[in-house]
Amino acid sequence: LLNSFIEKPSSNKISELQPYQKNIELKAIVIRKVEQFKTKSNNIITKALIADASGSMFANFFDEIGESISEGDILYINNAYMTLYKDSPVLYQGKQCIVLKIGEFFFPFKISPN
């Protein structure tokens, strides 16, 4: 089952995402975990810099998923959405979002545009 996600080409590239786009599917590598913070409803949000071959952006992951990702993890993300926060694009894990670790370290990526 995991091999099907590894081999499947992703529908989206980071550089092509649009503000307020929904149903985003992509593969990206975690460049670094930036920070963790707690919401008023006691959820833990992990902010991470992710990248693919087209560029990079910040992504927010909730609770266990955010805590379990590490720098160098290659993720398959499906059904995410993007918004703007302080005029910068941020990818969010939606309620129906799937985030799977499909590998480590070996993934072509580009840090800019960010």
N, C-alpha and C positions, 0 to 999 in steps of 0.2 A: 504493500500500500504506500509506504513512504517513497519508494522508487518512482511511483506515478507522479508524485509532487516534484521530485527532483528533476525528472525528465520533461515535465510539462512546461512549455514556454509561458511566461507570465503575460497577461493582457496589457499591463501598463508599465511605463517607465517613469521614474521619478521626475525627469525633466519635462515630461508631457502632462503631468497632473495639473488640474485646474482648481482654483479656489472653490470650495463647497462641493467638489465632486464626491460621489458616493460609489459604493460597490467596487472599490479599488482592489485589484489583485496584482501583487508584485512579489519579486524575490529581491532580497536586500541583505547586506552584511551589516552587522552592528559594529560601527567604528568605535564608539565609546558610550558608556552610560554617563550621562551628564549630572543628573540629580534625581533624588526621590523626595516626594513630599506627600503629606496626608491631606485629603479633602475634608470638608466639614462633615461629610457622611462616613468618615473613617476609612475611605478607600485609599490605597497607596498607589500613587502614580509614579512611574519611572520614565523619565525623559531620556531618550537616547538619540544619538546621531546615527542615521542609517544611510547606506549608499548602494547604488547599483552602477552599471556601466555608463549611465547617462548623467548622474549627478548625485547630490546628497540632500538630506533634509532631516529635520527633527521629527521624532515620533513619540507619542505618549502611549505607554502600555500600563494596563491596570493590574493591580494586586499580584497574584501568583505568577502570571505571565511576565510581568515586568521584573519581578524578583528573580525569575529563573533564567532570563537571558544574560548572556555574557558577551564581552567584546570578542569579535571574531566569529560569532555565531552567524550562520547563514539561515535566514528566515523565509518561509513562504507565508505570505499574508494575504488573506482573502476576505472580502466584504468590509474593508476599512473605509474611512472617509477622511477628507481633508478640509480643514478650515484655516482661517487666518487668525493668528494671535499676535498682536502688536505689529501688524503688517507683514508677518512672516508666515509661510506655509507650515502647518503642522499636521502630521498624519495621526489619526486616532483609531484605536481599536473599538469597533462598534460592538453592540451586544451580541450580534450573530457572527462576529468576526472569528476567523480561524487564524491562529498564529502557530506555525510548526517550525521547529528547528530541523533543517534538512541537511545540515553540514557544518563544517568549521573551516575557516581561514582561506580556502582556495576559491576565490570569487573575484572576477574583475570588477573594479569599482572606480569611480571618479568622485573626488571630494567636491569639485565645483561643477556647475553652479549650485550654490547653497541658498 
